[in-house]
Amino acid sequence: MFRTYMFQNQKIVLIGGSSGIGLATAKRLIAQGAEVIIASRSEIKLQQARAQLGKQASAYPLDTTSEQEVQAFFEKVGTFNHLIVSAAETSGGPFLHTETAKARQLFESKFWGQYYAAKYGAPNILPNGSITLFSGVVAYKSMIGSSVLGAVNAAIANLGQTLALELAPLRVNVVSPGIIDTPSRIQLSEEARANFYSTIANKLPVQRVGQPEDVALSVLYLLQNSFVTGTVLHVEGGHVLT
Ligand SMILES: NC(=O)c1ccc[n+]([C@@H]2O[C@H](COP(=O)([O-])OP(=O)(O)OC[C@H]3O[C@@H](n4cnc5c(N)ncnc54)[C@H](OP(=O)(O)O)[C@@H]3O)[C@@H](O)[C@H]2O)c1
């Protein structure tokens, strides 16, 4: 029987595609026929991800905090169909006791990284393409210890919405994940992580934390639906209602 693949002949750039939500999204896209280019800092993570993704994936080392690196990356990649930027290294802590340099670092990674990617990636995106950026639930549900991350996430949501007007007809959307079980919390002990996830799960209407796959489904929806732009898509199990 003849089978059509949703993303056949499409080239999709996934910055942050070597782990968590980005990697789950890359897997889904490849299953739908896409050619995927993943990029992140660690060669080891890239190699491991590539081994899982197979021949339809290629991998480039890239640190999005360097404007020059991002510019050079897109010169190498050339034209493509969709850009997804899930790359970020985040941190938290009490406002009065967090060093300003650490707070700035969060903006460097999550805000400026996505800003550079959108700025240098957009001119290479083919007609009917899109950009998907990443915000996060703490912009919408304030949490102690997340003052800077909340501000970064809110800034990204606003950037995405304004770019949807300015870069039109290129579509620009933002995903705002809730608490998702990804390697981003690897620095926590297994016990601390399990406790955190069960506390959150007990609060949420869906009674579980998210999986990377939950968010990947939402990213695919944003890529596919050509009538959606300037949206912030919340994938958080009802977290803001709690
Ligand atoms: N997980 C959650 O609970 C949650 C909640 C709300 C929002 N989010 C957002 O969702 C997005 C994806 O998060 P995730 O949980 O999937 O995280 P993750 O598993 O830690 O993956 C992050 C990816 O970004 C890459 N990366 C980090 N800093 C980078 C840099 N400077 N340049 C290039 N690549 C970089 C990492 O690879 P390298 O280390 O190799 O660079 C990795 O591939 C992020 O924007 C995150 O803030 C996540």
The ligand as a MOL file (V3000), in Angstrom:
LIG
                    3D

  0  0  0     0  0            999 V3000
M  V30 BEGIN CTAB
M  V30 COUNTS 48 52 0 0 0
M  V30 BEGIN ATOM
M  V30 1 N 11.9620 20.1140 30.7440 0
M  V30 2 C 11.1120 20.9870 31.2810 0
M  V30 3 O 10.5130 20.7490 32.3470 0
M  V30 4 C 10.8690 22.3120 30.5980 0
M  V30 5 C 9.9020 23.1740 31.1380 0
M  V30 6 C 9.6440 24.3860 30.5270 0
M  V30 7 C 10.3700 24.7620 29.4040 0
M  V30 8 N 11.3200 23.9140 28.9100 0 CHG=1
M  V30 9 C 12.0760 24.3800 27.7440 0
M  V30 10 O 12.0520 23.4350 26.7060 0
M  V30 11 C 13.2680 23.5330 25.9450 0
M  V30 12 C 13.9100 22.1530 25.8250 0
M  V30 13 O 14.2270 21.6910 27.1230 0
M  V30 14 P 14.5750 20.1660 27.4650 0
M  V30 15 O 13.9160 19.8780 28.7570 0
M  V30 16 O 14.3310 19.3100 26.2910 0 CHG=-1
M  V30 17 O 16.1470 20.3110 27.7810 0
M  V30 18 P 17.3730 19.3080 27.5630 0
M  V30 19 O 16.9500 17.8880 27.5670 0
M  V30 20 O 18.4020 19.7540 28.5620 0
M  V30 21 O 17.8730 19.6990 26.1020 0
M  V30 22 C 18.4170 20.9520 25.8360 0
M  V30 23 C 19.1840 20.8820 24.5370 0
M  V30 24 O 19.7520 22.1660 24.2720 0
M  V30 25 C 21.1550 22.0140 23.9830 0
M  V30 26 N 21.8000 23.2560 24.4160 0
M  V30 27 C 21.8440 23.7920 25.6670 0
M  V30 28 N 22.5130 24.9430 25.6440 0
M  V30 29 C 22.9030 25.1530 24.3510 0
M  V30 30 C 23.6480 26.1630 23.6900 0
M  V30 31 N 24.1230 27.2220 24.3410 0
M  V30 32 N 23.8690 26.0380 22.3700 0
M  V30 33 C 23.3980 24.9770 21.6680 0
M  V30 34 N 22.6820 23.9870 22.2460 0
M  V30 35 C 22.4540 24.0780 23.5720 0
M  V30 36 C 21.5730 20.7630 24.7550 0
M  V30 37 O 22.6990 20.1010 24.2150 0
M  V30 38 P 24.2330 20.4770 24.5900 0
M  V30 39 O 24.3810 20.3340 26.0550 0
M  V30 40 O 25.0000 19.5010 23.7450 0
M  V30 41 O 24.4560 21.8810 24.1340 0
M  V30 42 C 20.3360 19.8990 24.5230 0
M  V30 43 O 20.3810 19.2960 23.2390 0
M  V30 44 C 14.1270 24.5650 26.6710 0
M  V30 45 O 13.9150 25.8370 26.1090 0
M  V30 46 C 13.5630 24.5300 28.0740 0
M  V30 47 O 13.8070 25.7230 28.8120 0
M  V30 48 C 11.5850 22.6990 29.4680 0
M  V30 END ATOM
M  V30 BEGIN BOND
M  V30 1 1 1 2
M  V30 2 2 2 3
M  V30 3 1 2 4
M  V30 4 1 4 5
M  V30 5 2 4 48
M  V30 6 2 5 6
M  V30 7 1 6 7
M  V30 8 2 7 8
M  V30 9 1 8 9
M  V30 10 1 8 48
M  V30 11 1 9 10
M  V30 12 1 9 46
M  V30 13 1 10 11
M  V30 14 1 11 12
M  V30 15 1 11 44
M  V30 16 1 12 13
M  V30 17 1 13 14
M  V30 18 2 14 15
M  V30 19 1 14 16
M  V30 20 1 14 17
M  V30 21 1 17 18
M  V30 22 2 18 19
M  V30 23 1 18 20
M  V30 24 1 18 21
M  V30 25 1 21 22
M  V30 26 1 22 23
M  V30 27 1 23 24
M  V30 28 1 23 42
M  V30 29 1 24 25
M  V30 30 1 25 26
M  V30 31 1 25 36
M  V30 32 1 26 27
M  V30 33 1 26 35
M  V30 34 2 27 28
M  V30 35 1 28 29
M  V30 36 1 29 30
M  V30 37 2 29 35
M  V30 38 1 30 31
M  V30 39 2 30 32
M  V30 40 1 32 33
M  V30 41 2 33 34
M  V30 42 1 34 35
M  V30 43 1 36 37
M  V30 44 1 36 42
M  V30 45 1 37 38
M  V30 46 2 38 39
M  V30 47 1 38 40
M  V30 48 1 38 41
M  V30 49 1 42 43
M  V30 50 1 44 45
M  V30 51 1 44 46
M  V30 52 1 46 47
M  V30 END BOND
M  V30 END CTAB
M  END
